Amino acid sequence: MKIRQAIPLSVVWCVILLFSGLKNAGAQSFLKTEGKRIVNEKGENVLLRGMGFGGWMVQEGYMLGLNNEGQQFKIRERVKDLIGEDKTKLFYKAWRANHTRKADIKAMKDWGFNSVRLPMHFNLYTLPVDQEPVPGQNTWLEQGFAMTDSLLAWCKEYQLYLILDLHAAPGGQGNDLNISDRDPQKPSLWDSEANQQKTVALWRKLAERYANEPWVGAYDVINEPNWGFEDLENDKNGLKEQKNVGLRKLMVEITKAIREVDQKHMLIIEGNGWGNNYNGIFPLWDNNMVLSFHKYWAFNDQASVGGMEKARTEQNVPVWLGETGENSNVWFTEAIRLFEKNNIGWAWWPLKKLGHNNPLQVKSNPEYDAVLKYWNGDGPKPSAAIAEKGLMRLSEDLKIEHNIFHADVVDAMFRQPFSSETKPFKANVIKPGAILAAADYDLGVNGQAYFDQDTADYHVSTQKTTIGNRGRTYRNDGVDIRKNGAREQGCFVSDTEAGEWLQYTINVQEAGVYCLNLGVAAKDSKGNVSILRNGKTIVANKNIPQTGGLALFKPLLLKGIRLTKGIQKLKVYINTGGFNFSSIRFEK
């Protein structure tokens, strides 16, 4: 016979409260607008810090090193010309499988991001209008939805909001052809009622599928429309457009279709002229909308957000910097500091590509370099075998574990906007024989970790070419860094100018008097440097010898440098520039 023991009522209530708390802890709230803020359902301000996944569903030529005809359909034609239709399909299957994976989302979470902007290509979700078996009907394709579902599952796991962005609309939404993979030989989005109705139907389908997904942060309904509705001949990108009748009409229709199946998600709209021309768009027609602006290559002063602030105040809605980037770390830090001071969330562009100014850099390979030379008109047509090897290796190297991670970019986005502290770029453990690479100066803002005269691209504001890192390699600060050719030593600091300097945090293992060998290259002997340790000059006005050319590095010997044991800071100050600088070798 079993004896039943009574459970105290207090224990029962504790169990009930525990499970209730676990249930509530797992609940996720939808984002919504509250006046000029984006908030969660608790009313807490949410500042979106995101990254756009450009290149996954919509390739753009510049991300692949192409100089012209960068629409995805053109790229696909070029691939097919080299390796045939069957292997082209395998290439794109590998591309889409490897470009964006769970590991990318985990990394973004670890770095500090809280959102992802997914640039969608309509043709992964539905057929183009001219391929529909029955005109006017919509054939739905599983591939795009499956890719989105996978991304959403990863975002849920790591608690990042997913923003759906229709980047390539049916027919294409502008005359900047690469953005939307537009074929100018076919009717555009604005020339075709069928394309517009397919766009509306696609958004209704997406909203129906994701209506109950709170980790879907918002629907960004049309990316960067750029179309001259009133004067297409003289204003093809819609920068001067005053009425924007066609754009407003379509966005209202999209909103109506979404709201038939989804009342909760925020809608993000973009103006004409690449997102910034809102003439004729107001007043707004929905009570849960966000205005998106895009910003590139302009000054990061308060005046540069004046238009956003004005629209936010007049319409009493949040604004969001839906796309920006493609610049230097200095520009990134300035921009994020400015946006967040004004409670404006942001999404950078893109997460990865061939190129150094993103968190992740996709590596090229010799066979793909041969393909690029042919495509860019600089070399012969490679064989099918070489092209296939290069393209498939490129698709494999899309995986994050094969990418080059640029810690300096992430540091510039998350730490440097709010801190003047410097940190070592590498451990820089110094003992006799140690070599410190010149390009491994400290992490930090310009004027604290280094000082460079030309730090970012502001050509939209200045109408002048400004470059930042002239060598466009290794790091993304203003410091000019170039590759060292076939040499194994890597990179060197180039294009030095008077007044520039580089700081290195070093960890000296053995105190003593050292000789420092600076690797330098110069055409003449006009260059001049000083060395400082912990802010005090220890070598003053040392002339750089002529070495026979800017590619020929020779040692500049600096004797009698006393270093204490432990952490200290060395600064190489450039009194007179014009030379290249590769390394410092420490000899005791």
N, C-alpha and C positions, 0 to 999 in steps of 0.2 A: 504494500500500500504506500503510495507516494504522498508525502505531506506537502501541501501547497502553502508557500510563505507569502504573506501579503506584501506588496511593493508599496512603500510610502508614497503618498500623493505628491510630495515635493520632488521625488525622483521622476515620476511620470511627467510632471510639468517641465523639468529640466530637459528630458528627452524630446518632448514636443518642441520646446523653444530651440533646441540644438538643430533639429531637422528643419525647422522653419527658417532659422538663420542661415543654414547651408543653402537652402533653396533660394533665399533672397540674395545671398552672396553671389550666386551663380547667375542671377538675372542681369541682363545687360539692357541699358536704356537706349532709345533712339536719340540721335542728335536732332535738334530743332533750333529754330531761330527765336530769339526773344529780344525784340527791338534790334539794336545794333550788335548783338552778341550771338555767337553760336553757343548753345548750352546743352547739357544732358537733361534728363527728366527730373533731376534734383535741382535744376536751376544753376548748376555750377558752370562757370565759363570754360569752354573748351577751345584751346588754341591748337589748330591742326598743324602739325609739322610732318610734311610728307615728301614723297619722291614719286615722280612719274616713271612708269615702266616703258618708256619709249623704246622701240625696236623689237618688242616681243611680237605683238600682233600686227603692228604697222612699222615696217622698215623704212628708214629714210637714208638716202644715199650717203650723206655726210658722215653718218655713224659708222659706215662701212669703208670710208676712205674714198668714196666716189666723188668726182668733181662736177658731174653734170648728169642730167636725166636720172634723178634720184627717186622717182616714184617706185613703189614696190613692184608694180606689174612690169615696169621696165627692168628692174633688177632681176626679176624672175625670168624674163625673156633672155637676158644675158647669161644667166646660169644655164638655162636650157640649151642655148646655143653652144655652150662649152661641154656639157656632160649629158645632154639628152633628157627627155621628159621623165623617164622612170627614176633616174638618179636625182633629178631636181626634186621630185616628190620626197625622196629619202632625205635630201638635204633639209627641206622645210619641215619634215617631221622631226628630225633631230634638232633643228633650230628651236622649234616651239617647245620641245621637251626639255631642253637644256637651259634656255635663256632665263626662265623664271621658275624657281623651285622653292620648296619649303625652306631650304637653307638660306636663301636670299631674305626671306621674311624674318627668320630668326636673327640674322645679322642686323637687319634694320632695327629690330626691337632692341638688340644689344647696344647699338650705337645711339639710340634715343629717339628714333622716329615713332610716330603714333598713327600714321596713315599712309595709304598707298593710293595713287591715282592710276587707274588702269586705262590706257588708251586703246579703245576697241576699234577693230576693223569690222564694218558691217558684214563683209562677205564671209566671215567665219560663223555668222549667226543666221544668215539668210542669203538666198541667191540674188544676184543683180537683176534688175527688172527685165533686161533683155535676154536673160537666161531662164526666166520663169516658164514652165510648161504651159501654164494657163495665165495669160496676161491679167494683171490686176490682183492675182492671188499671191500668197506668200508661202514659200517653201522654207521651213525652219531646219537649220543644220545643227547637229548636236555638238560639233567641235568647239565652237565659241562658248556655248553654255557650259560645256564640260571644263574648259580651261578656266572660266570664271568661277565655277563651283569649287575647283581645286584651290584656286587662289583665295577664295573666301574662307575655305576650311582652314588654311594656314593662317590667315589673318585672325580668325576666331581664336585659334590656339595661342597665338602670341599677342592677341588683343590690340590689333591695329585696325583702324577703320578703313574700309575699302570704298573708294569713290569711283563710280563708273563714269567713264568719259567717252562719249562718241567722237572718236578722233577722225575716223574716216567714214563719213556719212554716204549713203547711196548717191552716186553721181559726183560726189566731191563738193565741198562747201566753199571753195575759193579758188583764186588764181595763183596762190602759192601752192603749186601742184604737189610737191613732195609730201606736205603735211597730211593730205587726205587721200594720197594715192590716186589722184584724179587723172583720167584720160581726157584731154581736151578735145578729142575727136568724137566724144559722146556727150549727150546732154548732161549738164551739171545738176546738182541738187535744185538749183533755183530755176533752171530751164525746164524742169520736168515735174509735172504733177504726180506722176507715178513714183518718182524718186522721193518726193515729199511724203506721199502717203505710206510708202514703205518705211521711211524714217519714223513716222508716227506709230505705225504698227509695231516696229521693232521696240520702241520705248514702252509701248503698252505690254508687250510680251516680257520684257525685262522686269518691269515693275510688278507684273503679276507673279513672276517667278520669285522675286526677292522682297516682296511686300512685307513679309514677317521676319526679315533678317536685320536685326539692329546693328550688326557690325558692318552692314552696308551704310556708309555715312551719308551719301548723297548721290544724286544723279546729275552729272555735268552734261547738259543735253546736246550742245554742239560746240566742239572745240574750234576756236579761232576762225569764225566765219570771216572771209575777206573778199567782198564782192561789191562792185559798184552798181547798185540797183538803179540809181538815177543817171549815172554817167559812166557806163562800163568802159568806154573807150579811153577816157581821161582819168578815171579814178578806179582802176580795175580792182584794187584791194579794199575799197570802201572807206578809206581814211577821211574823205571829205563828205561822206554821206550824211545828209541832214534828216532823212525821214526813216530809213530802214524798215519800210513797210513790209517787205517780204520776210525779213528776218523775224520781226515781231509776230507776224501772222503765224509762221510755222511754230515758233516757240509756244505761242498760246495754244495751238492745236496739240502739240506734244504734251503740254501741261494737262489739258483736258483728258487726253487718253490715259495718262499716268494716274490722274486722280479718280478715274473710274474704277481702278483696282487697288490703289495704294494712296492712303490719306496721310501716311506718317513721314515718309522720307523727304528730306530737304531737296529742293531743286536748285541747281546752280546754273545761271545763265551767263553768257559771254557776249560782249558787244561786238560790233563789226570791226574791221581794221585790225585783225589779230587779237580781238578780245576787248578793246578799250574804247570803241566809239559807241556810246549809248544814246546818241541823238535819236529821238523818236521812239525809243523803247519804253520810256516811262509814260504813265504810271504803271506800276507793277500790278499783276493780276492774280497773285496767289499769296497767301499769308505765311508761307514757309519757304522763302526764296533767299538765295545768297547771290551777290554780284561778284563775278570773277573778273579780275584784271590780270594781264600778263605784262611782264617787265623785263627788258633785256638792255644791256650796254648803256644804261643811263646813270646819271648821278644818283647817289643814295642820300639825298638831303630831304628835309621835310617838305619842300616844294614838290618833290617827285611823287609824293602820295597825296598831294592836295586834291586832285581830281577824285581819288578814291574816297577821301574823307568827305568831300562835298556830296557825292552821290550817297554815301552811307547816311549822312545826316538828313538829307532831303527826303530819302525814301524810307528812312528808319529801318534799315536792314543791314545785316553783316556784309562785309566785303572780305574776299579771300584772294590771295595772290596764287592763282591756280597754276602758273607756269613761270619759271624763271631759272636762271643758272647760266651755263656756258660762259664762265668768266673765271677770274682768279679767286684765290682764297681771300684776298683783301676785299674784293667786291662782295663775296659771300658774307663775310663777317659784317661789313657795313650794312648790307641789305637786311640781314636777319635782325640785327640790332634795331634798325629803323622800323621794320614791320612789327616786331614784338612790342616795341615801345608804344605803338599805335594799336595794339591788340588786333593785328592782322595775321591770320594764319597763312601758311605757304606750302607749296609743293615744288620741289626742285626738279630740274630736267637735265638728263635722265639719270637713272641709276648706274647704267653701264654702257660703254661703247668702245670702239677703237679710239683712244684719246685719253689724255692724262687728267682732265679737269672734272672728274666725277669720282664718287667713292670707289667704284670698281672700273678697272680698265681691262678690256678684252685684248688679249695678245694676238698679234698677227703671226704669220709663219712664212718661210721663204716661198712656198708654193702659192700661197694666197697673195703674197707680194707680186708674184709674176702675173697672177690674174688681174690684180689692180692696175699694174702697169699697162697691160693690154686694154683694159676698160677705159683707162684715162688717156690712152693714145701715146703712151711712152715706151711701149715694148711690143714684141711679136705675140701672136696668139699662142697660148700654151697648149700643150697636148691635153686630151681629155683626161689622161691619167694624172697629170700634174694638177690640173684644175680640180678634179675630184678630190685628190689628196688634200689640197689646200682648203677647199670649201668644207670638207667633212672635219678636218682638224679645227677649222675656225668654229664650227658648230659645237664641237666637243669642248673647246676652250671657252665657250660661253658659260660653262658651269662655274659657280662662284669659287670652288676650290682651285680652279685654274686661273682665275682673274688676278690681276695685280691690285691689291688693296691699298688705297691712298689714305693712310691715317691722317695726313695733313689736311685733307679735304673735310673729313668728318670733324676733326678738331676745330677747324675754322667755322664750322656750322653750329656746333653745340657748346664749345667751351669759350672760344675766343670772343664771341660777341659780348660776353659778360665777365671777362677776366683779362687782366694785363699780365698775368703770371706766365712765365716761360717754362717750357719743359724740354728735356733732352729729346731729340729726334731718334737717337739710338743710345745704347748704354755708354758708349765712348769710354771703355775701360783702358786707361793709359798705363803702359809699362814700357820699358826699353824695347824699341823696334815696332811699337804700335803705329798704325797709319790711320789718320782721321780724314775721311773724305770731305772735301770742301763743301759738297752739296748736302752734308748731314748737319747743317746748322740747326739751332734750336727751333722747336715749335712755339709759335706765338705770333702776336700781331706785329705788323710793320711798325718799327720804332722801338720795339721791345726785344724781339728775338733776332731781328735783322733790320737793316734799313735799305730800301731800294727806291730809286727815283721814279721808276715807271712801273706801276703796280697792278693796273687793271685796264680793262677795255671800256671806255666811256664814249665811244664814237657817236652814239645817238645824241648825246648832250653836247659834245665838243665839235662834231663834224670833222674830227681829225683821227687819224689812225693811231690808236694807243694799244700796246701789245701785252704788257705784263711780262711773263716769262717768254723771252724771245725763242728759246730752244724748244718750248712746249714739250718738255719731257721731265720725268722723275718726280718733280713736285710742282705744286700749283700756286705757289706764292709769286710775288713780283720778281723775285730773284731770277736772273737769266741763267738757265742751266742747259747745257748741250751734251749730246752723246759724244763719247770719246772714240768714235770710229771703231776700228777693229781692236783697240786696246782692251785688255781685260779689266782695267781699273774702273770702268763704268762711265761716270759723267764728270763734268767740270763746270765751275762757275765761269760765265763768260760776260762780255760786254760790260765790264766794270766801269763805274763812273765815280768821280770825286765825291766824297761825302758818304758813300755807301759803306756798310759794314755788316759783318756776320759774327754772331755769338755762338760759342760752343760750350755747353756744360760738360765738363770732363771729370772722370773719377780716377785720380792718380793713385796707383798702387804703391809706388816707391817715391818718397820725397828725395829731392836732390837737384843738381844743376843739369839741365838738359840742353841739347842742341836740337833746334827745330829746323827741319828741312821743308820749306814750302815748295810744292810743285807749281811752277809758274811758266807761262809762255807769253812772249812779247815780240812784236816786230821792232820796237825801239826801246830805249831805256828811260822813257819818260814816266813810267809807273812808279808809285811810291806807296809804301804801307807802314803802318804802326801796329804794334801788338799791345793789347792791354790785358792784365790779369786782375780780375775782381775790381775792375774800374780804374786801375792805376796803370799808367804807361810803363812797359818794361822794355820795349824796343821802339825807338822813335825814328820816323822818316827814313826808312830803309828803301833804297832804290831797287827797282826791279831790273835785272839785267836783260839785255837783248838776247833772245834765245834762237833767233833765226826764223821766227814765225809763230803765229798764234796756235798752231797745232803741234809745235815742238816744245815739250815740257822739259824743264831742267830744274835742279834743286837750287833754291835760294837759302843759304845756310845762315841761321840766326843762332849765335852762341851765347852761353851764359844765362839761360833762362831758368830761374829758380822756381820750382814747383813744390808746394807742400803736399802732403799726403791727404787724399780725400777729395771731396767735391769742390770744384772751383770753376770760374767762368773765364774763358779766353775770348777776346774780341779781336778780329782782324779788321782794322780800319783802313779804308782806301783813301789815301790823301790825294793821289792822282791815279786815274783809271787808265783804261786802254789795254789791259793785259787779261789773260785767263789764269784761273787758279784751280788746281785739281785736288791738292791734298796737303796734309801736314804729317811729316814723319817725326816721331819722337825718339831721339837717341840720348842715352845718359852718359 
